[in-house]
């Protein structure tokens, strides 16, 4: 952003503010044309700042993702590694349910040669990896589980429950089922 003209920086800020509002109202499929209208710019300006919908979603959720990463660092010092990992995953799920479009942003494959290393999904996976490694190392989580598996689980739950009358409660119920399984003694 540094080195840009002041009008370009203002346009970026207006587009991002409009995108945050539209994504909150309409999710990841928010209209780029409406975002441009609400920001008072042309659609080419939106595309100049955000070449893809994915880039726009990453910018919209950057602050939320940063908070989740900080939380993972804090939880990384907990003694009970399984509980720390589950707590972080529950918070990721709660954010994903509360913030329309975040689950869609996280559903993009985070790895690859397309420069996606700073995507929401890649950043989230990098933050969760130490929590999972610690839990695997002490034997509280199976060794074949990947952080990508866990993020995929959270995204799937968030997307599957987003239209329920109480998505947060349903998401928590399904998450608990996924974590505890069908074992009747786990309830």
SELOKOL-537332 format. One record per atom (N, C-alpha, C, O, CB): x, y, z; residue in three letters. Coordinates in steps of 0.1 Angstrom, whole numbers, padded with zeros to 4 digits, always signed. Glycine has a CB too. Layout:
BEGIN
XYZALA...
This chain:
BEGIN
+0008-0012+0000UNK+0000+0000+0000UNK+0009+0012+0000UNK+0005+0023-0006UNK-0010+0000+0012UNK+0021+0012+0006UNK+0029+0023+0006UNK+0034+0026-0008UNK+0035+0016-0016UNK+0042+0021+0015UNK+0036+0038-0012UNK+0040+0042-0025UNK+0028+0045-0034UNK+0030+0050-0045UNK+0048+0031-0031UNK+0016+0042-0030UNK+0004+0045-0037UNK+0001+0059-0036UNK+0003+0066-0025UNK-0007+0036-0033UNK-0006+0065-0046UNK-0011+0078-0044UNK-0022+0079-0034UNK-0028+0068-0031UNK-0017+0083-0058UNK-0024+0090-0028UNK-0034+0092-0017UNK-0048+0088-0022UNK-0055+0082-0014UNK-0033+0106-0011UNK-0051+0091-0034UNK-0065+0088-0039UNK-0066+0073-0041UNK-0077+0067-0038UNK-0068+0095-0053UNK-0055+0066-0044UNK-0056+0051-0046UNK-0057+0045-0032UNK-0065+0035-0030UNK-0043+0046-0053UNK-0050+0050-0022UNK-0052+0045-0008UNK-0066+0048-0003UNK-0072+0039+0004UNK-0042+0052+0001UNK-0072+0059-0006UNK-0085+0062-0002UNK-0095+0053-0008UNK-0104+0047-0002UNK-0089+0077-0005UNK-0093+0050-0021UNK-0102+0041-0029UNK-0101+0027-0023UNK-0111+0020-0022UNK-0098+0041-0044UNK-0089+0023-0020UNK-0087+0010-0014UNK-0095+0009-0001UNK-0102-0001+0001UNK-0072+0007-0012UNK-0093+0019+0008UNK-0100+0018+0020UNK-0116+0018+0019UNK-0123+0011+0026UNK-0096+0031+0029UNK-0120+0026+0009UNK-0135+0027+0006UNK-0140+0013+0001UNK-0151+0008+0005UNK-0138+0038-0003UNK-0132+0007-0008UNK-0136-0005-0014UNK-0136-0016-0003UNK-0146-0024-0002UNK-0127-0010-0025UNK-0126-0016+0005UNK-0125-0026+0016UNK-0137-0024+0026UNK-0143-0034+0030UNK-0112-0025+0023UNK-0140-0012+0030UNK-0151-0010+0039UNK-0165-0014+0033UNK-0173-0021+0039UNK-0152+0005+0042UNK-0167-0011+0020UNK-0179-0016+0013UNK-0179-0031+0012UNK-0190-0037+0014UNK-0180-0009-0001UNK-0168-0037+0009UNK-0167-0051+0008UNK-0170-0058+0022UNK-0178-0068+0022UNK-0153-0056+0003UNK-0165-0052+0032UNK-0168-0058+0046UNK-0183-0058+0048UNK-0189-0068+0053UNK-0161-0050+0057UNK-0190-0047+0045UNK-0204-0046+0047UNK-0212-0056+0038UNK-0221-0063+0043UNK-0209-0031+0044UNK-0208-0056+0025UNK-0215-0065+0016UNK-0213-0080+0019UNK-0222-0088+0018UNK-0211-0062+0002UNK-0201-0083+0023UNK-0198-0097+0026UNK-0205-0101+0039UNK-0210-0112+0040UNK-0183-0100+0028UNK-0206-0092+0048UNK-0214-0095+0061UNK-0229-0097+0057UNK-0235-0106+0064UNK-0212-0083+0071UNK-0234-0090+0048UNK-0248-0092+0044UNK-0251-0103+0035UNK-0261-0110+0036UNK-0253-0079+0038UNK-0241-0106+0025UNK-0244-0115+0015UNK-0234-0127+0014UNK-0235-0135+0005UNK-0245-0108+0002UNK-0225-0127+0023UNK-0215-0138+0022UNK-0205-0136+0011UNK-0203-0126+0005UNK-0221-0151+0021UNK-0198-0147+0008UNK-0187-0147-0001UNK-0191-0144-0015UNK-0183-0139-0024UNK-0180-0160-0001UNK-0204-0145-0018UNK-0208-0142-0032UNK-0213-0128-0033UNK-0221-0125-0043UNK-0219-0152-0035UNK-0210-0119-0024UNK-0214-0105-0025UNK-0210-0100-0039UNK-0200-0103-0044UNK-0207-0097-0014UNK-0219-0092-0044UNK-0217-0086-0057UNK-0205-0076-0058UNK-0205-0066-0050UNK-0230-0079-0062UNK-0196-0078-0067UNK-0185-0069-0068UNK-0190-0056-0074UNK-0184-0045-0071UNK-0174-0075-0077UNK-0200-0056-0082UNK-0205-0044-0088UNK-0212-0036-0077UNK-0210-0023-0077UNK-0215-0047-0099UNK-0219-0042-0068UNK-0225-0035-0057UNK-0214-0029-0048UNK-0216-0018-0043UNK-0235-0044-0049UNK-0204-0036-0045UNK-0193-0032-0037UNK-0187-0019-0043UNK-0184-0009-0037UNK-0182-0042-0036UNK-0185-0019-0057UNK-0180-0008-0064UNK-0189+0004-0062UNK-0185+0015-0059UNK-0177-0011-0079UNK-0202+0002-0064UNK-0212+0013-0063UNK-0212+0019-0049UNK-0212+0031-0047UNK-0226+0007-0066UNK-0212+0010-0038UNK-0212+0014-0025UNK-0199+0022-0021UNK-0200+0031-0013UNK-0214+0003-0015UNK-0188+0019-0027UNK-0176+0025-0025UNK-0174+0038-0033UNK-0165+0046-0031UNK-0164+0016-0028UNK-0183+0040-0043UNK-0183+0052-0051UNK-0171+0051-0062UNK-0166+0061-0065UNK-0181+0064-0043UNK-0168+0039-0066UNK-0158+0037-0076UNK-0163+0028-0087UNK-0174+0022-0086UNK-0145+0031-0070UNK-0155+0027-0098UNK-0159+0018-0108UNK-0155+0004-0105UNK-0146+0001-0097UNK-0153+0022-0122UNK-0161-0006-0112UNK-0157-0020-0110UNK-0143-0023-0113UNK-0137-0032-0108UNK-0167-0029-0117UNK-0137-0015-0123UNK-0123-0017-0126UNK-0114-0013-0115UNK-0104-0019-0113UNK-0120-0009-0139UNK-0118-0004-0107UNK-0110+0000-0095UNK-0110-0011-0085UNK-0100-0014-0078UNK-0116+0013-0088UNK-0122-0017-0083UNK-0123-0029-0074UNK-0113-0040-0078UNK-0106-0045-0070UNK-0137-0034-0072UNK-0114-0043-0091UNK-0105-0053-0097UNK-0090-0049-0097UNK-0082-0058-0096UNK-0110-0057-0111UNK-0087-0037-0098UNK-0073-0032-0097UNK-0068-0035-0083UNK-0056-0039-0082UNK-0072-0017-0101UNK-0076-0032-0073UNK-0071-0035-0059UNK-0072-0049-0055UNK-0063-0054-0047UNK-0079-0026-0049UNK-0082-0056-0060UNK-0084-0070-0057UNK-0086-0078-0069UNK-0097-0079-0075UNK-0096-0072-0047UNK-0076-0084-0074UNK-0076-0091-0088UNK-0086-0103-0088UNK-0091-0107-0099UNK-0063-0095-0092UNK-0089-0109-0076UNK-0098-0120-0076UNK-0107-0118-0064UNK-0104-0111-0055UNK-0090-0134-0075UNK-0118-0126-0064UNK-0127-0126-0053UNK-0120-0131-0040UNK-0122-0126-0029UNK-0140-0135-0056UNK-0111-0141-0042UNK-0103-0147-0032UNK-0095-0136-0025UNK-0094-0135-0013UNK-0094-0158-0037UNK-0088-0127-0033UNK-0080-0117-0027UNK-0089-0107-0019UNK-0084-0102-0009UNK-0073-0109-0038UNK-0101-0104-0024UNK-0110-0095-0017UNK-0114-0102-0003UNK-0114-0095+0007UNK-0122-0092-0025UNK-0118-0114-0003UNK-0121-0121+0009UNK-0110-0122+0019UNK-0112-0120+0031UNK-0126-0135+0006UNK-0098-0124+0014UNK-0086-0124+0023UNK-0084-0111+0030UNK-0081-0110+0042UNK-0074-0128+0015UNK-0086-0100+0022UNK-0085-0087+0028UNK-0096-0084+0038UNK-0094-0078+0049UNK-0085-0076+0017UNK-0109-0088+0035UNK-0120-0086+0044UNK-0118-0093+0057UNK-0121-0087+0068UNK-0133-0091+0037UNK-0112-0105+0057UNK-0111-0113+0069UNK-0097-0112+0075UNK-0094-0119+0085UNK-0114-0127+0066UNK-0088-0104+0071UNK-0075-0103+0076UNK-0074-0101+0091UNK-0066-0107+0098UNK-0067-0093+0068UNK-0082-0092+0096UNK-0081-0088+0110UNK-0086-0100+0118UNK-0080-0103+0129UNK-0089-0076+0113UNK-0097-0106+0114UNK-0103-0118+0121UNK-0093-0129+0121UNK-0091-0136+0132UNK-0116-0122+0115UNK-0086-0132+0110UNK-0077-0142+0109UNK-0065-0139+0118UNK-0059-0148+0124UNK-0072-0144+0094UNK-0060-0127+0118UNK-0049-0123+0127UNK-0053-0126+0142UNK-0044-0131+0149UNK-0046-0108+0125UNK-0065-0123+0146UNK-0069-0126+0160UNK-0068-0141+0162UNK-0064-0145+0173UNK-0083-0120+0162UNK-0073-0149+0153UNK-0072-0163+0155UNK-0058-0168+0156UNK-0055-0178+0163UNK-0079-0170+0143UNK-0049-0162+0148UNK-0035-0166+0149UNK-0029-0163+0162UNK-0021-0170+0168UNK-0027-0159+0137UNK-0032-0151+0167UNK-0027-0147+0180UNK-0033-0156+0191UNK-0025-0160+0200UNK-0031-0132+0183UNK-0045-0160+0190UNK-0051-0169+0199UNK-0044-0183+0199UNK-0042-0189+0210UNK-0066-0171+0197UNK-0040-0188+0187UNK-0033-0200+0186UNK-0020-0200+0193UNK-0016-0209+0200UNK-0031-0204+0171UNK-0013-0188+0192UNK+0000-0186+0199UNK-0002-0187+0214UNK+0006-0194+0221UNK+0006-0173+0195UNK-0012-0181+0219UNK-0015-0181+0234UNK-0018-0195+0238UNK-0013-0200+0248UNK-0027-0172+0237UNK-0027-0202+0231UNK-0030-0216+0235UNK-0019-0225+0233UNK-0019-0236+0239UNK-0042-0220+0226UNK-0009-0222+0226UNK+0003-0230+0224UNK+0011-0233+0236UNK+0019-0242+0237UNK+0012-0224+0213UNK+0009-0225+0247UNK+0016-0227+0259UNK+0008-0235+0269UNK+0013-0237+0281UNK+0020-0213+0265UNK-0004-0239+0266UNK-0012-0247+0275UNK-0006-0261+0277UNK-0001-0266+0268UNK-0027-0248+0270UNK-0008-0266+0289UNK-0003-0280+0292UNK-0011-0290+0285UNK-0006-0300+0280UNK-0003-0282+0307UNK-0024-0289+0285UNK-0033-0299+0279UNK-0034-0296+0264UNK-0042-0288+0259UNK-0047-0299+0286UNK-0026-0303+0256UNK-0025-0299+0242UNK-0038-0303+0234UNK-0041-0295+0225UNK-0013-0307+0236UNK-0045-0313+0238UNK-0057-0317+0231UNK-0068-0306+0233UNK-0075-0302+0224UNK-0062-0331+0235UNK-0069-0302+0246UNK-0079-0291+0249UNK-0075-0278+0242UNK-0084-0271+0237UNK-0080-0290+0264UNK-0062-0275+0242UNK-0058-0263+0235UNK-0062-0263+0220UNK-0067-0253+0215UNK-0043-0261+0237UNK-0059-0274+0214UNK-0063-0276+0200UNK-0078-0275+0198UNK-0083-0268+0189UNK-0058-0289+0194UNK-0086-0282+0206UNK-0100-0281+0205UNK-0106-0267+0207UNK-0115-0263+0201UNK-0106-0292+0214UNK-0100-0261+0217UNK-0104-0247+0220UNK-0102-0238+0208UNK-0111-0230+0204UNK-0097-0241+0232UNK-0091-0239+0202UNK-0088-0231+0190UNK-0097-0234+0179UNK-0102-0225+0172UNK-0073-0232+0186UNK-0099-0247+0176UNK-0108-0251+0166UNK-0122-0246+0168UNK-0129-0242+0159UNK-0108-0266+0164UNK-0127-0247+0181UNK-0140-0242+0184UNK-0141-0226+0181UNK-0151-0222+0176UNK-0144-0244+0199UNK-0130-0219+0184UNK-0130-0205+0182UNK-0130-0202+0167UNK-0137-0193+0162UNK-0118-0198+0189UNK-0122-0210+0159UNK-0122-0209+0145UNK-0136-0212+0139UNK-0141-0205+0130UNK-0112-0219+0139UNK-0143-0222+0145UNK-0157-0225+0140UNK-0166-0213+0144UNK-0174-0209+0135UNK-0161-0238+0147UNK-0165-0208+0156UNK-0174-0197+0160UNK-0172-0185+0151UNK-0182-0179+0147UNK-0172-0193+0175UNK-0160-0182+0148UNK-0157-0171+0138UNK-0163-0174+0125UNK-0169-0165+0118UNK-0142-0168+0137UNK-0161-0186+0120UNK-0166-0190+0107UNK-0181-0189+0106UNK-0186-0186+0095UNK-0161-0204+0103UNK-0188-0193+0117UNK-0202-0192+0117UNK-0207-0178+0118UNK-0216-0174+0111UNK-0208-0200+0129UNK-0200-0170+0126UNK-0204-0156+0128UNK-0201-0147+0116UNK-0209-0137+0114UNK-0198-0150+0141UNK-0191-0149+0110UNK-0186-0140+0099UNK-0190-0147+0085UNK-0182-0155+0080UNK-0171-0138+0100UNK-0201-0142+0080UNK-0205-0148+0067UNK-0194-0146+0057UNK-0188-0135+0055UNK-0218-0141+0062UNK-0191-0157+0050UNK-0180-0157+0040UNK-0167-0162+0044UNK-0159-0166+0036UNK-0179-0143+0035UNK-0164-0162+0057UNK-0151-0167+0062UNK-0149-0181+0058UNK-0139-0185+0054UNK-0150-0165+0077UNK-0159-0190+0060UNK-0158-0204+0057UNK-0155-0205+0042UNK-0147-0214+0038UNK-0171-0212+0060UNK-0161-0197+0034UNK-0158-0198+0019UNK-0144-0194+0017UNK-0137-0200+0009UNK-0167-0188+0012UNK-0139-0184+0024UNK-0125-0179+0022UNK-0115-0190+0026UNK-0105-0192+0020UNK-0122-0166+0030UNK-0119-0198+0037UNK-0110-0208+0042UNK-0111-0221+0033UNK-0103-0230+0034UNK-0114-0211+0056UNK-0122-0222+0025UNK-0124-0234+0017UNK-0114-0235+0005UNK-0113-0245-0001UNK-0138-0235+0013UNK-0108-0224+0002UNK-0098-0224-0009UNK-0086-0233-0005UNK-0081-0232+0006UNK-0093-0210-0013UNK-0081-0241-0014UNK-0069-0249-0011UNK-0058-0239-0008UNK-0054-0231-0016UNK-0066-0258-0024UNK-0052-0241+0004UNK-0042-0231+0008UNK-0028-0232+0002UNK-0020-0222+0001UNK-0040-0231+0022UNK-0025-0244-0003UNK-0011-0246-0009UNK-0011-0246-0024UNK-0021-0250-0030UNK-0005-0258-0003UNK+0000-0243-0030UNK+0001-0243-0044UNK+0010-0233-0049UNK+0017-0226-0041UNK-0013-0241-0051UNK+0012-0232-0062UNK+0021-0223-0068UNK+0015-0210-0073UNK+0021-0203-0081UNK+0028-0230-0080UNK+0003-0207-0068UNK-0004-0195-0073UNK-0003-0184-0063UNK-0010-0174-0064UNK-0019-0198-0074UNK+0007-0184-0054UNK+0010-0173-0045UNK+0000-0172-0034UNK-0003-0161-0029UNK+0009-0160-0053UNK-0006-0183-0031UNK-0017-0184-0021UNK-0011-0185-0007UNK-0019-0187+0003UNK-0027-0195-0023UNK+0002-0183-0005UNK+0008-0185+0008UNK+0003-0175+0019UNK+0004-0178+0031UNK+0022-0184+0007UNK-0003-0164+0014UNK-0008-0154+0024UNK-0023-0154+0024UNK-0030-0145+0030UNK-0003-0140+0021UNK-0029-0165+0019UNK-0044-0166+0019UNK-0048-0168+0033UNK-0041-0173+0042UNK-0049-0177+0010UNK-0061-0166+0036UNK-0067-0169+0049UNK-0064-0183+0053UNK-0060-0186+0064UNK-0082-0166+0049UNK-0067-0192+0044UNK-0065-0206+0047UNK-0051-0210+0051UNK-0048-0217+0060UNK-0070-0215+0035UNK-0041-0205+0043UNK-0027-0208+0045UNK-0023-0202+0059UNK-0015-0208+0066UNK-0018-0202+0034UNK-0027-0190+0062UNK-0023-0183+0075UNK-0029-0191+0086UNK-0023-0193+0096UNK-0028-0169+0075UNK-0042-0195+0085UNK-0049-0202+0096UNK-0042-0216+0098UNK-0039-0220+0109UNK-0064-0205+0092UNK-0039-0223+0087UNK-0032-0235+0088UNK-0018-0234+0095UNK-0014-0242+0103UNK-0031-0242+0074UNK-0011-0224+0091UNK+0002-0221+0097UNK+0001-0219+0112UNK+0009-0223+0120UNK+0009-0209+0091UNK-0010-0212+0116UNK-0012-0209+0130UNK-0016-0221+0138UNK-0012-0223+0150UNK-0023-0198+0132UNK-0024-0230+0132UNK-0029-0242+0139UNK-0019-0253+0139UNK-0020-0262+0147UNK-0041-0247+0132UNK-0009-0253+0130UNK+0001-0264+0129UNK+0008-0267+0142UNK+0010-0278+0146UNK+0010-0261+0118UNK+0013-0257+0149UNK+0020-0259+0161UNK+0011-0266+0172UNK+0016-0275+0179UNK+0026-0247+0167UNK-0001-0262+0173UNK-0011-0268+0182UNK-0012-0283+0179UNK-0012-0291+0188UNK-0024-0260+0182UNK-0014-0286+0166UNK-0016-0300+0162UNK-0003-0308+0165UNK-0004-0319+0170UNK-0020-0301+0148UNK+0008-0302+0161UNK+0021-0309+0163UNK+0023-0313+0178UNK+0027-0324+0181UNK+0033-0301+0158UNK+0020-0304+0187UNK+0022-0307+0201UNK+0012-0318+0205UNK+0016-0327+0213UNK+0019-0294+0209UNK+0000-0317+0201UNK-0010-0327+0205UNK-0007-0341+0199UNK-0009-0351+0206UNK-0024-0323+0200UNK-0001-0341+0187UNK+0003-0354+0181UNK+0015-0359+0189UNK+0016-0371+0192UNK+0006-0352+0166UNK+0025-0350+0192UNK+0037-0354+0199UNK+0034-0360+0212UNK+0041-0370+0216UNK+0046-0342+0201UNK+0024-0356+0220UNK+0022-0362+0233UNK+0011-0373+0232UNK+0007-0378+0243UNK+0017-0351+0242UNK+0007-0376+0220UNK-0002-0388+0218UNK-0017-0385+0221UNK-0025-0394+0222UNK+0002-0398+0227UNK-0021-0372+0222UNK-0035-0369+0225UNK-0043-0367+0212UNK-0055-0366+0213UNK-0036-0356+0233UNK-0036-0368+0201UNK-0043-0367+0188UNK-0036-0377+0179UNK-0024-0378+0179UNK-0043-0352+0181UNK-0043-0384+0170UNK-0038-0394+0161UNK-0027-0387+0152UNK-0028-0375+0148UNK-0049-0400+0152UNK-0017-0395+0149UNK-0006-0390+0141UNK-0009-0387+0126UNK-0001-0380+0119UNK+0005-0399+0142UNK-0019-0393+0121UNK-0023-0391+0107UNK-0032-0379+0104UNK-0035-0377+0093UNK-0029-0404+0101UNK-0035-0372+0114UNK-0044-0360+0113UNK-0036-0348+0108UNK-0025-0346+0114UNK-0052-0357+0126UNK-0041-0341+0098UNK-0033-0329+0094UNK-0042-0316+0098UNK-0054-0317+0100UNK-0031-0329+0078UNK-0035-0305+0098UNK-0042-0293+0101UNK-0052-0290+0090UNK-0062-0284+0093UNK-0032-0281+0103UNK-0048-0293+0078UNK-0057-0291+0067UNK-0070-0300+0069UNK-0081-0295+0066UNK-0051-0296+0053UNK-0069-0312+0074UNK-0081-0320+0077UNK-0090-0312+0087UNK-0102-0312+0085UNK-0077-0334+0083UNK-0084-0307+0097UNK-0091-0300+0108UNK-0098-0287+0103UNK-0110-0285+0106UNK-0082-0297+0120UNK-0091-0280+0095UNK-0097-0267+0089UNK-0108-0271+0080UNK-0119-0265+0079UNK-0086-0259+0081UNK-0106-0282+0072UNK-0117-0287+0063UNK-0129-0291+0071UNK-0141-0288+0067UNK-0112-0299+0054UNK-0127-0298+0082UNK-0138-0302+0091UNK-0146-0289+0096UNK-0158-0289+0095UNK-0133-0310+0103UNK-0139-0279+0101UNK-0145-0267+0106UNK-0153-0260+0095UNK-0164-0256+0097UNK-0134-0258+0112UNK-0146-0259+0083UNK-0153-0252+0072UNK-0166-0260+0068UNK-0176-0254+0065UNK-0143-0251+0059UNK-0165-0273+0067UNK-0176-0281+0063UNK-0188-0279+0073UNK-0199-0278+0069UNK-0173-0295+0063UNK-0185-0279+0086UNK-0195-0277+0096UNK-0201-0263+0095UNK-0213-0261+0095UNK-0189-0279+0110UNK-0193-0253+0093UNK-0198-0239+0092UNK-0207-0238+0080UNK-0218-0232+0081UNK-0186-0229+0091UNK-0203-0243+0069UNK-0211-0242+0056UNK-0224-0250+0058UNK-0234-0246+0053UNK-0203-0247+0044UNK-0223-0262+0064UNK-0235-0270+0065UNK-0245-0265+0075UNK-0257-0268+0073UNK-0231-0284+0069UNK-0241-0257+0084UNK-0251-0252+0094UNK-0255-0237+0092UNK-0262-0232+0100UNK-0245-0254+0108UNK-0249-0230+0082UNK-0252-0216+0081UNK-0266-0212+0079UNK-0270-0200+0082UNK-0244-0211+0070UNK-0275-0221+0074UNK-0289-0217+0072UNK-0298-0223+0083UNK-0310-0222+0081UNK-0293-0222+0058UNK-0292-0229+0093UNK-0301-0233+0104UNK-0306-0221+0112UNK-0301-0210+0111UNK-0293-0243+0114UNK-0317-0224+0119UNK-0323-0213+0127UNK-0313-0208+0138UNK-0313-0196+0141UNK-0336-0217+0134UNK-0305-0216+0143UNK-0294-0212+0153UNK-0281-0219+0148UNK-0277-0229+0154UNK-0298-0217+0168UNK-0275-0213+0139UNK-0263-0219+0133UNK-0252-0222+0143UNK-0245-0232+0142UNK-0258-0210+0122UNK-0250-0213+0153UNK-0239-0214+0162UNK-0241-0227+0171UNK-0232-0235+0173UNK-0238-0202+0171UNK-0254-0229+0175UNK-0257-0240+0184UNK-0256-0253+0176UNK-0250-0263+0180UNK-0271-0239+0190UNK-0261-0253+0163UNK-0260-0265+0155UNK-0245-0268+0152UNK-0241-0280+0151UNK-0268-0263+0142UNK-0238-0258+0149UNK-0223-0260+0145UNK-0216-0266+0157UNK-0208-0275+0155UNK-0217-0247+0141UNK-0219-0261+0169UNK-0212-0266+0181UNK-0216-0281+0183UNK-0208-0289+0187UNK-0216-0258+0194UNK-0229-0284+0181UNK-0233-0298+0183UNK-0226-0307+0173UNK-0222-0318+0177UNK-0249-0299+0181UNK-0225-0303+0160UNK-0219-0312+0150UNK-0204-0313+0153UNK-0198-0323+0151UNK-0221-0306+0136UNK-0198-0302+0157UNK-0184-0302+0161UNK-0181-0312+0172UNK-0172-0320+0171UNK-0179-0288+0165UNK-0189-0311+0182UNK-0188-0320+0194UNK-0189-0334+0189UNK-0181-0343+0194UNK-0198-0317+0205UNK-0199-0337+0181UNK-0200-0350+0175UNK-0188-0355+0168UNK-0184-0366+0169UNK-0213-0351+0166UNK-0182-0346+0160UNK-0170-0350+0152UNK-0159-0352+0161UNK-0151-0361+0159UNK-0167-0338+0142UNK-0157-0345+0172UNK-0146-0346+0181UNK-0148-0358+0190UNK-0138-0366+0192UNK-0144-0334+0189UNK-0160-0360+0195UNK-0162-0371+0205UNK-0166-0384+0198UNK-0165-0395+0204UNK-0172-0367+0215UNK-0171-0383+0186UNK-0176-0395+0178UNK-0189-0400+0184UNK-0197-0392+0190UNK-0165-0406+0179UNK-0192-0412+0181UNK-0204-0418+0185UNK-0204-0425+0198UNK-0213-0432+0203UNK-0209-0428+0174UNK-0193-0424+0205UNK-0191-0430+0218UNK-0201-0425+0229UNK-0200-0413+0232UNK-0176-0428+0223UNK-0210-0433+0234UNK-0220-0428+0243UNK-0214-0424+0257UNK-0220-0416+0264UNK-0230-0439+0246UNK-0202-0428+0260UNK-0195-0424+0272UNK-0189-0410+0271UNK-0185-0404+0281UNK-0185-0434+0277UNK-0188-0405+0259UNK-0181-0392+0257UNK-0191-0380+0259UNK-0186-0369+0260UNK-0176-0391+0243UNK-0204-0383+0259UNK-0213-0372+0261UNK-0214-0367+0275UNK-0221-0358+0278UNK-0227-0376+0257UNK
